[in-house]
Amino acid sequence: MRLSVPVTDHGSFIAIAAQSEEETWFLIAIDSRLEELSHAHFGSAREIEAAARALLRHETRKPPSTRRS
């Protein structure tokens, strides 16, 4: 890992945007709701932040019975 950027949402630390030796960006999930994005590759740290926050917004709109534990 060459560079890392913390990803936060409303003051909570939710993920890390990390740059590999090949200079590609990937997400390291801290919040379990982001597991499906963990180690997915992106073009930039900003794209990672947007994807993580979008997924969290999508998760909070689901009815409680369909949320993953």
N, C-alpha and C positions, 0 to 999 in steps of 0.2 A: 504494500500500500504506500503510495507516494504522498497522498494528501487526503485529509478527511475533513468533512464539514458536518457539524451537528445539525440535525433537522428537528425543529420544534413545532408544536402546534398548540396555540393558546398557553404558552409557557411550559408545556410538558415536552420532555426529550423523547422523541418517538423513533428516531432512526439516525443512521450515519450515512452520509453520501461519501463514498470512498473512491479514490482514483487509483487504478491499478498501475503496474509498471508499464503496461501497454497504453496508458493514458485514456483508458475507457473508464466510465463512471458506473458504479454499481451500488445498490442499496443494501445496508445491513440493518435488518429490523430489530428494534428494541421493543416496540409495542407488538404484542402477539397478533393484533389485528392486521399487521402488515406482513405476516409470514409469507403470503403468496407472492409478494414482491421481493423478498429477500434474495439477494444475489442476482437479481435481474439487472441487465445492462441498460444504461441510458446515455444520452449525448452530453449531459451536463448535470451539475449539482442542482441547478434550478429545476430541471425536468424531474429529478428525483423528488424534490420538495413538493412540486405540484402533484405528482402521481400519488405520493403518500397522503397528502392532505385530501385529495379527491377520493381516495379509497376510504379514508376515515369518515368523510362526509356521507359516502354511500352506506357504510356500515351503520351509522347512527340513524339513518332513515328507515332501516329495516325494522319490521315489528319484532318485539323481543323473542318470540318463538322461533324465528329464523336466524337469529344471531348465533355465530359459533362461540363456543365457550373457550 
